[in-house]
Amino acid sequence: MKRKELVPHIPHDAQDIENARHIIRLGYPAIAPVMRDLFGLMRVSDSPAADLIAEYFRTLGKAISDDVLKALSKENCWIRHRILSTIIPGWSAEDIETLKVELCCVATQPDAYDNDIHALLLIRKHGLADDKWIKQWTSFKRERLESREKLLRTLE
């Protein structure tokens, strides 16, 4: 399908599950021209439409890894959160391999929604980095957490 044929079926808001279901029925690769738009829907934290689409994307695996890679590189924490907590946790090691570099980047950045920790968990689960590297980052993050906790207490 062409993009102009698909655009009217992109969910119009976070609650538009009718169009979300329609997009899912069309399936991949038919919806490929609007993947960027569909990932854009995931920037809203409370979105039944995005929830449905994320669950569908979870079933596609490596077929959409290039689109996932582009979406992961965005600076939106909610898009990353849906990818790391819903879409790719069920993927195989082979499916996730292409995301290794971006997952390592996400893992090394602080994140209020724990995307860095979700990325570390996926990296460990699939053996994408050696244990020493994972332990070093885990230790660093724990130290930062303690430091942030102390800083937060000064606000009380």
N, C-alpha and C positions, 0 to 999 in steps of 0.2 A: 504494500500500500504506500501511497505517497503521503508525505507529511501533511499537506493541506487536507487530505481526507481524514487523517487521524486527529488533528488538532481539536475539532469539535468534541471529541470523545475523551480528551484529557480531563480528569476531574477538575471542576471549576472552583472547588474549595475543599477544605479538609473533611467535610461531611459527605461529599459526593461519591457515595459507594456505588451508585448505579453505573456511573461512567467508569469507575475503577473496575468493576466486574466486566464491563463491556471490553475494556482494554485487555483484561486477562483472557477473556474468551477469544479475542483476536489472536493472541499468542505471539510468541517470539519465533521467528524473526520479523513477522509482519509489523510489530510495533517499534522496530529498531529506529526508524526516523524520529521518534519522540522520546527516546530513552533519557536524554538530557532533561527534558521537561518532567518526566516521571520521577527522576531522582530529585529534581527541584522541589517536588511536592513533599519530600521527606524532611524538609527543613522546618516543618511545623510539628511541634512535639506531640500535640494531641490531635491525631488525624486518623480516623477510621479508614479513609481512602488510602492514605499512605501505608497504613498497617497491612491492608489487603495486597497492595502492590509489592511491598517488601516481602511478604510471605510467598508470593508468586516468584519473585526474583530469587528467593532462596532455592527454588526447585530447578533453576536454570544452570547453576554452576558455571563452569568455564566458558560457556557460550556468551556470557555477558561480562567476563572478567575485564575487558578493555573499558567498558562503560563504568564498572565498579571502580577501576583504577582512576579514571577521570573524576568520578564523584568523591573518592577518598581524598584526592588532592585539593578539593575545595576547602575553604576555611570555615565551613559551617559545621558546628559541633553536632547538630541534630542529624544531619545527613550522615556524618561519620558514625554516630551512635546507632542508627538503624542498620547501617552496613555491618558494623562490628558486632552488634548484639542480636540481629535478626537474620540478615541475609547470608553472611559467609560462615557462621559457626557450624553449619551443617554440611559445608562443602568438604570435599576430599582434599588430602594434601596436594594432590596433582592439580586440582582446581585452584587452590590458593597460592601455589608456587609463583605464579605470575605477579602476585601482589606483594611479594616478599619485601622489596625495597620500600614501597610505600608504607607497609605495615611497620617496618623498622623505624621509619621517620615518625609515624604517629606514636609509636611506643616511646620515643625519646622526648616527646613534647608534653608539657603539663596540660591537663584537661579537666575541666570542672565536671564533666559527665563520665569520667573514668574510661574514656576511649583509649587512653594510653595503656591502661591495665588490660582492657579487653584485647588490645593488639598484642600485648605481651603474652597473654594466655593463648592466643591463636598461634603465635610464633613458637611457643613451647610445645603446644599440642602437636604441631606439624613438623617440628624439628627444623625450623627455618633459620635458627641461629644456635650457636653453641651455648651450653649451660652456663659457662662462665660469664658471657655477655649478659644473659638474662638475669643472673644473680646480681651482677654489678648494677644493672638498671633497677632491679627490685630494691636493692639496698639504698640506692640513691633516692628513689621515690619514697621509701619509708622515712628516711632522714628528712626529706622535704615536707612530708606529711606532719612529722613531729614539730618541725619548725613553724609550719603554717598553723598548727593547733595552738602553739604558744602565742603566736601573733594574734590569732582570733580571740584568745582569752583576754587580751588587752582591751578588746572592745566591750567586754562585759562590765 
